[in-house]
């Protein structure tokens, strides 16, 4: 009668626990559906051309950049550490899956001893051999161990997503750093050309001042422009040092070991990146951070279910079988022994503690659910921003190209007026300064456009980063 009462109490507790357990499968499905709808309705994303984006950086046609990306994927220490964590998660999954199987061990021991005897000079020699095996199996009727294995699988999936996310970030950081280094080299070269032109102008003006044709005002204004550009060189050198340090850390080298070659002006101006993806929804849904956030949510959900199953009784079997030879090692006098022990374990008096653990785990799962939703929101927001920034930068480049053309025309007109004596040298100097300023802006915005294109690929990285880690 008591057994029946305990069984009824067990089923009652199971029904109550089943009603209070938390499952996020429906919420995940709803979140993914809403996420897909927002992707479909994102007008800027729909305007992206459809094309295979695998190894998209090769469209730049820079072999040095391709080699640098390969070197980062091979030598980066963070990526190696992430790969090691991924292997550890895979090993943890294998361990959790094997926990559902019967466990056991085999023991073999032998003993030989000698004791003094009055009847024999050699003494009494005693030998014994024992051999046996133990086997234990925890019958997972409640599914607790199975849920732990599922949680381990989700943890491995989360580690894989983190590995994919890191690989994508390293590639985009490498490309942006390389392009920024090339742009700084172009800015340095442009500044040097401007200084050379101003030095020639200073020499001419000094002669004209000595002849009384030009004034000290013209000379001092020219020198002021000269030192304005001169102070730009240390700033460029500092920015170059920062970029080179970033690249060196990415490839696990010292700065002096880097072998970077600057492009000429024409080569740099030919660098273009056309943004296109095969599938916008896959490019976002297959992102490493999205997959990792979803996997963490599943992991905590499975751990909650495992904590729930801990309230159920556990049934386990243990068995022993062995042989014993107490007289000699030739197995002439062998005795066998075996034993099977079923057991039932129910933590009935630990229910308050187990319920507190369950409540804690469900709270953690709920927190991961909100983090997962926030990840989706952040992905959409950053993608929308990167696309808008790319569009505006393209417009800005069109305007600065027109500015350079207009400044060049104005400088040509000022030169003609100066040669005809209609304009003074200060007007000519101002016209040339306008050209130099416009060229600097053009160089900076061209680099910003390349960086904005890389940012878009960095957001739409689901497919190409997944293909990337498959090839590592």
Secondary structure as UniProt FT lines:
FT   HELIX           2..20
FT   HELIX           25..41
FT   HELIX           43..46
FT   TURN            54..55
FT   HELIX           56..60
FT   HELIX           63..75
FT   HELIX           77..98
FT   TURN            99..100
FT   STRAND          103..115
FT   STRAND          124..139
FT   HELIX           144..211
FT   HELIX           216..251
FT   HELIX           255..257
FT   HELIX           265..269
FT   HELIX           280..285
FT   HELIX           288..309
FT   TURN            310..311
FT   STRAND          314..325
FT   TURN            329..330
FT   STRAND          335..345
FT   HELIX           348..350
FT   HELIX           351..419
FT   TURN            420..421
FT   HELIX           425..459
FT   HELIX           462..471
//
